[in-house]
Amino acid sequence: QVQLVESGGGLVQAGESLRLSCTTSGIRFTSYAMGWYRQGPEQKRDLVAMIFSGGGTNYADSVKDRFTISRDNAANTVYLEMNSLKREDTGVYFCNADGDNRGYWGQGAQVTVSS
């Protein structure tokens, strides 16, 4: 059974930081590209950051220089370090695993940034 479990969301003020974690089980973690997506109220789910199995990364323009994605292959976990948070970063953050011709989603973690 595949599971992706996000943690670390919460309510913060603008300018503060949060770190999200996504721990996986049931997949060959090292074979998967891992991504974080954000879905704001009444908005579609958009890519925030992705890290490939080889360690390469991609970021949405809106989060470059503020967010950092990383992975710990020994712990089957991907992280999203979010600094200098803005109100527009508010949303539900979903972890995604893409590989072996399959994709999986976590249940989401709410991040709310107040001004």
TIMI-2910 file (N, C-alpha, C, CB; in pm, 1 decimal, decimal comma, always signed):
<rs>
+----------+----------+----------+----------+----------+----------+----------+----------+----------+----------+----------+----------+------+
!      n_x !      n_y !      n_z !     ca_x !     ca_y !     ca_z !      c_x !      c_y !      c_z !     cb_x !     cb_y !     cb_z ! resn !
+----------+----------+----------+----------+----------+----------+----------+----------+----------+----------+----------+----------+------+
!    +84,7 !   -118,4 !     +0,0 !     +0,0 !     +0,0 !     +0,0 !    +88,8 !   +124,1 !     +0,0 !    -96,1 !     +0,1 !   +122,6 !  Gln !
!    +62,5 !   +212,7 !    -95,6 !   +140,0 !   +335,3 !   -107,2 !    +81,1 !   +443,0 !    -16,2 !   +143,7 !   +383,8 !   -253,7 !  Val !
!   +168,5 !   +508,8 !    +57,2 !   +124,7 !   +619,9 !   +141,8 !   +222,0 !   +736,0 !   +130,1 !   +111,9 !   +575,3 !   +288,9 !  Gln !
!   +167,1 !   +855,4 !   +118,3 !   +243,6 !   +978,7 !   +125,3 !   +179,6 !  +1062,2 !   +235,6 !   +245,8 !  +1055,4 !    -13,6 !  Leu !
!   +255,4 !  +1091,7 !   +338,6 !   +200,5 !  +1160,3 !   +454,7 !   +273,4 !  +1292,0 !   +474,8 !   +211,1 !  +1072,3 !   +581,0 !  Val !
!   +198,5 !  +1402,2 !   +456,3 !   +256,0 !  +1535,3 !   +474,3 !   +243,0 !  +1579,9 !   +619,0 !   +188,0 !  +1636,7 !   +381,2 !  Glu !
!   +335,8 !  +1662,5 !   +662,1 !   +328,5 !  +1723,3 !   +794,6 !   +402,9 !  +1855,9 !   +791,8 !   +387,5 !  +1628,8 !   +903,3 !  Ser !
!   +376,4 !  +1938,1 !   +894,0 !   +449,8 !  +2063,2 !   +907,3 !   +373,9 !  +2188,0 !   +867,6 !   +571,1 !  +2055,6 !   +827,6 !  Gly !
!   +251,7 !  +2175,1 !   +820,6 !   +174,0 !  +2292,8 !   +786,0 !   +132,5 !  +2369,7 !   +910,1 !    +51,7 !  +2253,4 !   +705,6 !  Gly !
!    +71,2 !  +2484,8 !   +889,0 !    +24,3 !  +2562,6 !  +1001,8 !     -5,4 !  +2705,4 !   +964,6 !   +124,5 !  +2559,3 !  +1111,5 !  Gly !
!    -26,7 !  +2785,7 !  +1067,0 !    -56,5 !  +2928,2 !  +1051,9 !    +64,7 !  +3008,9 !  +1094,3 !   -181,3 !  +2968,8 !  +1135,1 !  Leu !
!   +112,0 !  +3094,7 !  +1003,7 !   +226,8 !  +3179,4 !  +1033,6 !   +198,5 !  +3320,8 !   +984,5 !   +356,2 !  +3123,2 !   +968,6 !  Val !
!   +281,2 !  +3413,5 !  +1028,8 !   +270,7 !  +3550,4 !   +980,6 !   +363,2 !  +3570,0 !   +861,0 !   +304,6 !  +3650,8 !  +1092,8 !  Gln !
!   +330,2 !  +3667,0 !   +780,5 !   +413,5 !  +3697,9 !   +664,6 !   +557,1 !  +3724,3 !   +708,8 !   +357,5 !  +3819,6 !   +587,9 !  Ala !
!   +649,8 !  +3668,7 !   +631,5 !   +791,2 !  +3684,1 !   +663,2 !   +850,6 !  +3569,0 !   +742,4 !   +811,0 !  +3809,2 !   +738,6 !  Gly !
!   +763,3 !  +3486,0 !   +799,1 !   +811,5 !  +3372,9 !   +877,7 !   +839,0 !  +3251,6 !   +788,6 !   +709,6 !  +3336,6 !   +986,3 !  Glu !
!   +880,1 !  +3142,6 !   +853,3 !   +921,7 !  +3022,7 !   +780,4 !   +844,6 !  +2900,6 !   +828,3 !  +1072,3 !  +2999,6 !   +796,5 !  Ser !
!   +835,7 !  +2802,8 !   +741,0 !   +779,2 !  +2671,9 !   +772,8 !   +856,4 !  +2567,0 !   +694,6 !   +626,3 !  +2665,8 !   +739,6 !  Leu !
!   +857,5 !  +2445,5 !   +748,5 !   +914,7 !  +2334,1 !   +673,6 !   +810,0 !  +2224,0 !   +664,8 !  +1046,1 !  +2281,7 !   +740,6 !  Arg !
!   +780,3 !  +2183,1 !   +543,4 !   +690,2 !  +2071,1 !   +519,1 !   +772,0 !  +1944,2 !   +497,7 !   +598,9 !  +2099,0 !   +396,8 !  Leu !
!   +716,5 !  +1833,6 !   +544,2 !   +776,5 !  +1702,2 !   +522,6 !   +673,9 !  +1611,3 !   +457,4 !   +827,7 !  +1641,1 !   +655,9 !  Ser !
!   +721,6 !  +1521,1 !   +376,5 !   +636,5 !  +1418,5 !   +315,3 !   +711,0 !  +1286,6 !   +323,8 !   +600,0 !  +1453,8 !   +166,0 !  Cys !
!   +660,5 !  +1198,7 !   +406,8 !   +722,2 !  +1067,8 !   +424,5 !   +642,9 !   +964,4 !   +345,9 !   +729,6 !  +1029,3 !   +574,8 !  Thr !
!   +714,8 !   +884,4 !   +268,4 !   +649,0 !   +788,6 !   +180,6 !   +674,5 !   +645,7 !   +226,1 !   +696,3 !   +807,1 !    +37,2 !  Thr !
!   +585,4 !   +558,6 !   +183,4 !   +603,7 !   +416,0 !   +203,3 !   +535,9 !   +344,8 !    +88,1 !   +546,8 !   +369,1 !   +340,9 !  Ser !
!   +586,3 !   +226,2 !    +56,4 !   +524,1 !   +146,2 !    -48,3 !   +572,0 !   +175,9 !   -188,6 !   +379,4 !   +164,7 !    -43,5 !  Gly !
!   +670,1 !   +265,8 !   -205,2 !   +727,3 !   +295,3 !   -337,2 !   +878,9 !   +285,5 !   -330,0 !   +684,1 !   +436,3 !   -386,7 !  Ile !
!   +940,8 !   +267,2 !   -447,8 !  +1086,7 !   +272,7 !   -454,2 !  +1127,6 !   +419,6 !   -462,5 !  +1142,2 !   +190,9 !   -576,8 !  Arg !
!  +1142,4 !   +478,3 !   -347,9 !  +1154,7 !   +622,9 !   -335,9 !  +1262,2 !   +678,2 !   -428,8 !  +1185,7 !   +661,1 !   -192,2 !  Phe !
!  +1375,9 !   +610,7 !   -437,8 !  +1487,1 !   +662,5 !   -517,1 !  +1455,7 !   +666,4 !   -666,3 !  +1610,5 !   +578,5 !   -493,5 !  Thr !
!  +1350,9 !   +597,9 !   -708,7 !  +1313,7 !   +594,9 !   -850,4 !  +1212,4 !   +702,7 !   -887,2 !  +1257,7 !   +459,2 !   -885,8 !  Ser !
!  +1167,2 !   +777,8 !   -787,7 !  +1058,5 !   +872,7 !   -808,1 !  +1106,8 !  +1016,5 !   -803,6 !   +951,0 !   +851,8 !   -704,3 !  Tyr !
!  +1051,3 !  +1096,1 !   -896,0 !  +1059,8 !  +1240,7 !   -882,1 !   +954,7 !  +1282,1 !   -779,9 !  +1038,7 !  +1314,1 !  -1020,0 !  Ala !
!   +992,2 !  +1372,0 !   -691,3 !   +902,0 !  +1414,8 !   -584,7 !   +871,0 !  +1563,2 !   -601,6 !   +963,8 !  +1387,0 !   -444,7 !  Met !
!   +744,7 !  +1595,9 !   -587,0 !   +706,1 !  +1734,5 !   -606,0 !   +614,2 !  +1784,5 !   -495,9 !   +639,6 !  +1751,2 !   -739,3 !  Gly !
!   +612,0 !  +1914,6 !   -481,5 !   +516,4 !  +1983,8 !   -395,1 !   +429,2 !  +2072,3 !   -484,1 !   +589,7 !  +2068,6 !   -283,9 !  Trp !
!   +298,3 !  +2060,9 !   -463,9 !   +200,9 !  +2139,4 !   -536,9 !   +117,7 !  +2219,3 !   -436,7 !   +110,7 !  +2048,5 !   -625,2 !  Tyr !
!    +68,4 !  +2333,3 !   -482,8 !    -14,2 !  +2417,8 !   -396,8 !   -148,5 !  +2443,4 !   -464,2 !    +57,5 !  +2551,6 !   -365,5 !  Arg !
!   -252,2 !  +2436,3 !   -382,6 !   -387,0 !  +2466,5 !   -431,0 !   -448,1 !  +2570,5 !   -339,2 !   -476,0 !  +2338,1 !   -437,3 !  Gln !
!   -465,9 !  +2691,3 !   -392,6 !   -530,1 !  +2796,7 !   -316,2 !   -681,1 !  +2785,6 !   -324,8 !   -484,5 !  +2933,1 !   -365,1 !  Gly !
!   -751,0 !  +2867,3 !   -248,1 !   -897,9 !  +2864,2 !   -251,5 !   -950,1 !  +2888,7 !   -392,2 !   -956,1 !  +2968,6 !   -155,6 !  Pro !
!  -1032,1 !  +2801,5 !   -440,3 !  -1094,6 !  +2812,5 !   -572,2 !   -990,8 !  +2823,7 !   -683,0 !  -1187,8 !  +2932,9 !   -576,4 !  Glu !
!   -876,0 !  +2759,2 !   -665,5 !   -770,6 !  +2761,2 !   -765,4 !   -730,4 !  +2618,5 !   -800,8 !   -649,0 !  +2841,2 !   -714,9 !  Gln !
!   -663,8 !  +2606,2 !   -914,0 !   -615,9 !  +2473,7 !   -952,7 !   -487,1 !  +2443,3 !   -878,1 !   -593,9 !  +2464,8 !  -1106,0 !  Lys !
!   -446,9 !  +2317,6 !   -883,2 !   -326,5 !  +2272,9 !   -814,7 !   -205,9 !  +2302,5 !   -902,8 !   -334,4 !  +2121,6 !   -780,4 !  Arg !
!   -114,0 !  +2382,3 !   -853,4 !     +2,0 !  +2423,7 !   -931,3 !   +130,9 !  +2371,1 !   -870,4 !     +7,3 !  +2575,3 !   -941,9 !  Asp !
!   +227,8 !  +2343,1 !   -957,2 !   +357,5 !  +2297,6 !   -911,2 !   +430,5 !  +2410,2 !   -838,9 !   +441,0 !  +2246,0 !  -1028,8 !  Leu !
!   +484,8 !  +2377,6 !   -722,3 !   +566,8 !  +2471,4 !   -646,5 !   +714,2 !  +2436,8 !   -665,4 !   +528,8 !  +2469,1 !   -496,2 !  Val !
!   +747,7 !  +2310,3 !   -645,7 !   +887,1 !  +2268,0 !   -656,7 !   +891,4 !  +2119,3 !   -683,6 !   +966,8 !  +2302,7 !   -528,7 !  Ala !
!   +998,1 !  +2077,8 !   -751,5 !  +1016,1 !  +1936,4 !   -781,8 !  +1162,5 !  +1901,7 !   -767,3 !   +965,4 !  +1902,3 !   -923,7 !  Met !
!  +1187,1 !  +1779,7 !   -719,0 !  +1323,2 !  +1728,0 !   -712,6 !  +1324,5 !  +1590,6 !   -778,3 !  +1374,9 !  +1720,7 !   -565,0 !  Ile !
!  +1417,2 !  +1573,0 !   -870,1 !  +1424,8 !  +1449,3 !   -945,8 !  +1509,9 !  +1346,3 !   -871,8 !  +1481,9 !  +1475,6 !  -1085,6 !  Phe !
!  +1504,5 !  +1224,2 !   -921,2 !  +1575,2 !  +1117,3 !   -852,1 !  +1724,9 !  +1143,9 !   -846,9 !  +1548,4 !   +984,0 !   -919,8 !  Ser !
!  +1776,4 !  +1215,8 !   -946,5 !  +1918,9 !  +1247,3 !   -949,2 !  +1955,7 !  +1370,0 !   -868,5 !  +1963,3 !  +1266,5 !  -1089,6 !  Gly !
!  +1855,1 !  +1438,2 !   -813,4 !  +1880,6 !  +1554,1 !   -728,5 !  +1854,9 !  +1688,8 !   -793,6 !  +2019,7 !  +1550,1 !   -682,5 !  Gly !
!  +1833,6 !  +1690,7 !   -925,3 !  +1801,6 !  +1816,5 !   -990,6 !  +1668,9 !  +1871,8 !   -942,2 !  +1798,6 !  +1798,4 !  -1140,8 !  Gly !
!  +1654,5 !  +2004,7 !   -949,6 !  +1534,4 !  +2068,3 !   -896,4 !  +1474,4 !  +2167,4 !   -994,9 !  +1565,8 !  +2138,5 !   -765,7 !  Thr !
!  +1344,3 !  +2189,4 !   -981,4 !  +1272,3 !  +2293,9 !  -1053,1 !  +1185,3 !  +2368,9 !   -952,8 !  +1186,0 !  +2234,3 !  -1169,5 !  Asn !
!  +1169,4 !  +2499,2 !   -976,5 !  +1085,3 !  +2580,1 !   -887,5 !   +993,2 !  +2668,8 !   -970,3 !  +1172,4 !  +2666,5 !   -792,2 !  Tyr !
!   +875,9 !  +2694,2 !   -915,1 !   +790,7 !  +2796,6 !   -972,6 !   +858,7 !  +2932,5 !   -953,6 !   +648,6 !  +2794,6 !   -907,4 !  Ala !
!   +841,7 !  +3021,8 !  -1049,7 !   +906,7 !  +3152,7 !  -1041,2 !   +870,4 !  +3225,8 !   -912,8 !   +868,8 !  +3237,9 !  -1161,2 !  Asp !
!   +748,0 !  +3205,8 !   -866,9 !   +699,8 !  +3280,7 !   -750,0 !   +769,2 !  +3241,8 !   -619,8 !   +551,6 !  +3260,3 !   -734,5 !  Ser !
!   +837,5 !  +3127,0 !   -618,6 !   +900,2 !  +3080,8 !   -493,6 !  +1051,5 !  +3071,0 !   -502,9 !   +844,3 !  +2946,2 !   -454,7 !  Val !
!  +1106,1 !  +3096,6 !   -621,5 !  +1252,1 !  +3089,3 !   -635,5 !  +1318,5 !  +3183,3 !   -535,9 !  +1295,6 !  +3124,5 !   -780,1 !  Lys !
!  +1428,4 !  +3139,1 !   -479,0 !  +1507,1 !  +3214,1 !   -380,7 !  +1441,1 !  +3222,2 !   -244,5 !  +1532,5 !  +3352,6 !   -431,1 !  Asp !
!  +1319,3 !  +3164,2 !   -229,6 !  +1254,5 !  +3161,8 !    -97,7 !  +1232,0 !  +3019,2 !    -48,6 !  +1120,9 !  +3236,3 !   -102,8 !  Arg !
!  +1201,6 !  +2927,9 !   -140,3 !  +1172,1 !  +2789,8 !   -103,3 !  +1286,7 !  +2698,9 !   -148,3 !  +1037,5 !  +2743,5 !   -165,8 !  Phe !
!  +1308,2 !  +2592,8 !    -71,9 !  +1408,2 !  +2493,1 !   -107,9 !  +1349,7 !  +2354,3 !    -89,3 !  +1536,6 !  +2509,9 !    -23,4 !  Thr !
!  +1355,7 !  +2274,2 !   -194,7 !  +1311,4 !  +2135,4 !   -187,0 !  +1433,6 !  +2046,5 !   -171,0 !  +1229,2 !  +2095,1 !   -312,9 !  Ile !
!  +1419,4 !  +1943,2 !    -89,5 !  +1529,6 !  +1849,2 !    -68,9 !  +1470,4 !  +1710,8 !    -41,4 !  +1622,6 !  +1895,4 !    +49,2 !  Ser !
!  +1553,4 !  +1610,8 !    -53,4 !  +1507,3 !  +1474,4 !    -26,9 !  +1611,6 !  +1399,3 !    +53,9 !  +1477,3 !  +1399,7 !   -158,7 !  Arg !
!  +1562,0 !  +1310,5 !   +138,5 !  +1645,5 !  +1219,9 !   +216,6 !  +1608,3 !  +1079,4 !   +173,5 !  +1626,3 !  +1240,4 !   +372,1 !  Asp !
!  +1687,6 !  +1022,7 !    +85,6 !  +1653,9 !   +890,9 !    +30,0 !  +1656,2 !   +781,6 !   +136,6 !  +1750,8 !   +854,9 !    -82,4 !  Asn !
!  +1738,5 !   +796,0 !   +236,3 !  +1744,3 !   +694,7 !   +342,7 !  +1615,9 !   +694,8 !   +425,7 !  +1866,2 !   +719,6 !   +434,0 !  Ala !
!  +1552,6 !   +811,8 !   +435,0 !  +1430,1 !   +825,3 !   +514,4 !  +1304,3 !   +825,7 !   +429,3 !  +1435,4 !   +951,8 !   +596,0 !  Ala !
!  +1319,8 !   +808,8 !   +296,8 !  +1205,1 !   +810,4 !   +205,4 !  +1119,7 !   +935,4 !   +223,5 !  +1119,4 !   +686,2 !   +226,4 !  Asn !
!  +1185,7 !  +1046,7 !   +240,7 !  +1117,3 !  +1171,2 !   +276,4 !  +1164,7 !  +1286,4 !   +188,5 !  +1140,6 !  +1204,8 !   +424,7 !  Thr !
!  +1069,5 !  +1370,4 !   +151,2 !  +1099,9 !  +1493,3 !    +79,4 !  +1056,0 !  +1611,1 !   +165,8 !  +1029,7 !  +1496,3 !    -60,3 !  Val !
!  +1132,8 !  +1719,5 !   +158,2 !  +1107,5 !  +1836,7 !   +240,5 !  +1085,5 !  +1959,6 !   +152,4 !  +1224,0 !  +1860,4 !   +338,0 !  Tyr !
!  +1013,7 !  +2055,5 !   +207,6 !  +1002,2 !  +2186,3 !   +144,2 !  +1025,5 !  +2291,1 !   +252,0 !   +862,1 !  +2205,2 !    +74,7 !  Leu !
!  +1139,3 !  +2356,9 !   +243,6 !  +1171,3 !  +2465,6 !   +335,1 !  +1118,8 !  +2594,3 !   +274,1 !  +1325,1 !  +2474,3 !   +362,7 !  Glu !
!  +1031,2 !  +2662,7 !   +347,8 !   +965,8 !  +2783,1 !   +296,6 !  +1004,2 !  +2901,2 !   +384,4 !   +811,0 !  +2765,6 !   +292,1 !  Met !
!  +1073,2 !  +2995,5 !   +325,4 !  +1117,2 !  +3115,2 !   +395,9 !  +1049,3 !  +3238,8 !   +338,4 !  +1270,0 !  +3129,5 !   +387,9 !  Asn !
!  +1051,6 !  +3345,5 !   +415,9 !   +993,1 !  +3473,5 !   +372,1 !   +853,3 !  +3453,2 !   +315,4 !  +1082,9 !  +3540,8 !   +266,5 !  Ser !
!   +770,1 !  +3384,0 !   +390,6 !   +637,3 !  +3349,5 !   +341,6 !   +552,4 !  +3473,8 !   +319,0 !   +567,6 !  +3256,0 !   +439,4 !  Leu !
!   +468,2 !  +3465,6 !   +215,2 !   +379,1 !  +3574,0 !   +177,0 !   +235,3 !  +3525,9 !   +185,2 !   +411,8 !  +3625,3 !    +35,1 !  Lys !
!   +142,6 !  +3619,1 !   +190,8 !     +0,2 !  +3581,4 !   +196,9 !    -37,4 !  +3493,7 !    +78,8 !    -89,3 !  +3706,7 !   +199,6 !  Arg !
!    +19,0 !  +3523,2 !    -37,5 !    -17,8 !  +3446,8 !   -156,3 !    +37,5 !  +3304,6 !   -155,9 !    +30,1 !  +3518,3 !   -279,2 !  Glu !
!   +118,7 !  +3269,6 !    -57,5 !   +164,4 !  +3131,5 !    -42,0 !    +60,0 !  +3045,4 !    +28,5 !   +295,8 !  +3127,8 !    +35,6 !  Asp !
!    -46,0 !  +3107,0 !    +75,4 !   -152,1 !  +3033,8 !   +144,3 !   -216,1 !  +2930,5 !    +53,0 !   -258,0 !  +3130,1 !   +196,2 !  Thr !
!   -239,9 !  +2811,9 !   +108,0 !   -306,4 !  +2707,7 !    +31,8 !   -282,7 !  +2571,7 !    +93,9 !   -259,0 !  +2708,5 !   -112,1 !  Gly !
!   -335,5 !  +2471,5 !    +28,7 !   -309,2 !  +2333,9 !    +69,1 !   -192,4 !  +2283,6 !    -15,0 !   -436,7 !  +2242,6 !    +51,5 !  Val !
!    -92,5 !  +2232,2 !    +51,7 !    +27,7 !  +2183,4 !    -14,2 !    +20,7 !  +2030,8 !    -22,2 !   +156,1 !  +2229,9 !    +61,6 !  Tyr !
!    +30,0 !  +1982,0 !   -144,1 !    +21,6 !  +1838,3 !   -169,7 !   +157,1 !  +1785,0 !   -213,2 !    -84,9 !  +1807,9 !   -276,8 !  Phe !
!   +192,3 !  +1671,3 !   -159,4 !   +312,0 !  +1599,5 !   -199,6 !   +275,1 !  +1504,6 !   -313,7 !   +374,3 !  +1521,7 !    -79,1 !  Cys !
!   +363,0 !  +1494,7 !   -411,7 !   +339,5 !  +1407,4 !   -526,2 !   +462,0 !  +1322,6 !   -552,9 !   +302,8 !  +1489,0 !   -650,7 !  Asn !
!   +438,9 !  +1195,7 !   -584,1 !   +545,5 !  +1103,7 !   -624,6 !   +516,2 !  +1058,7 !   -767,0 !   +556,3 !   +980,4 !   -526,8 !  Ala !
!   +612,7 !  +1073,9 !   -854,8 !   +594,4 !  +1042,8 !   -996,7 !   +708,5 !   +952,5 !  -1042,7 !   +588,6 !  +1173,2 !  -1082,7 !  Asp !
!   +672,3 !   +829,2 !  -1080,8 !   +774,1 !   +737,2 !  -1127,9 !   +715,7 !   +600,4 !  -1155,6 !   +886,0 !   +726,5 !  -1027,3 !  Gly !
!   +796,0 !   +514,1 !  -1218,9 !   +748,6 !   +379,1 !  -1251,8 !   +614,6 !   +386,0 !  -1325,1 !   +735,1 !   +293,3 !  -1123,7 !  Asp !
!   +597,1 !   +491,3 !  -1408,3 !   +472,8 !   +511,5 !  -1484,5 !   +350,0 !   +527,1 !  -1395,2 !   +451,2 !   +395,4 !  -1579,3 !  Asn !
!   +369,9 !   +570,1 !  -1273,9 !   +258,7 !   +591,6 !  -1182,1 !   +279,3 !   +721,8 !  -1105,7 !   +244,5 !   +472,9 !  -1084,4 !  Arg !
!   +168,5 !   +774,0 !  -1053,6 !   +175,4 !   +893,6 !   -971,7 !    +89,7 !   +877,8 !   -848,5 !   +132,2 !  +1015,9 !  -1050,9 !  Gly !
!   +136,2 !   +936,3 !   -739,2 !    +63,9 !   +925,2 !   -613,4 !    +60,7 !  +1062,1 !   -545,6 !   +129,3 !   +818,6 !   -520,8 !  Tyr !
!    -45,5 !  +1083,7 !   -468,1 !    -64,1 !  +1210,1 !   -396,8 !    -81,7 !  +1185,8 !   -247,6 !   -185,2 !  +1286,0 !   -452,5 !  Trp !
!    -33,3 !  +1281,7 !   -170,3 !    -64,1 !  +1283,0 !    -29,1 !   -197,5 !  +1350,2 !     -3,9 !    +45,6 !  +1352,8 !    +48,6 !  Gly !
!   -233,6 !  +1358,8 !   +122,5 !   -365,3 !  +1412,7 !   +157,9 !   -366,3 !  +1564,7 !   +166,2 !   -410,8 !  +1355,1 !   +289,9 !  Gln !
!   -249,0 !  +1625,8 !   +169,8 !   -239,0 !  +1771,0 !   +174,2 !   -214,7 !  +1824,7 !   +313,4 !   -362,9 !  +1831,9 !   +118,8 !  Gly !
!   -145,0 !  +1937,9 !   +317,6 !   -117,7 !  +2007,5 !   +443,6 !   -152,0 !  +2155,1 !   +424,4 !    +32,7 !  +1989,3 !   +488,2 !  Ala !
!   -231,6 !  +2208,3 !   +515,0 !   -275,2 !  +2347,9 !   +504,3 !   -165,0 !  +2441,5 !   +552,9 !   -404,9 !  +2371,1 !   +585,2 !  Gln !
!   -135,4 !  +2540,6 !   +470,8 !    -44,5 !  +2648,9 !   +508,4 !   -121,6 !  +2779,7 !   +495,8 !    +85,4 !  +2649,9 !   +418,8 !  Val !
!   -127,9 !  +2853,6 !   +603,2 !   -197,3 !  +2982,0 !   +603,3 !   -100,0 !  +3090,3 !   +648,7 !   -323,4 !  +2977,8 !   +695,5 !  Thr !
!    -86,4 !  +3192,6 !   +564,6 !     +3,4 !  +3302,9 !   +594,5 !    -79,6 !  +3428,2 !   +615,0 !   +107,9 !  +3323,0 !   +481,4 !  Val !
!    -69,5 !  +3485,6 !   +732,8 !   -144,7 !  +3607,6 !   +763,2 !    -51,8 !  +3728,0 !   +755,9 !   -211,3 !  +3598,6 !   +903,2 !  Ser !
!   -110,9 !  +3841,5 !   +723,8 !    -28,8 !  +3962,9 !   +713,2 !    -33,2 !  +4043,7 !   +841,9 !    -75,8 !  +4049,4 !   +595,9 !  Ser !
+----------+----------+----------+----------+----------+----------+----------+----------+----------+----------+----------+----------+------+
</rs>
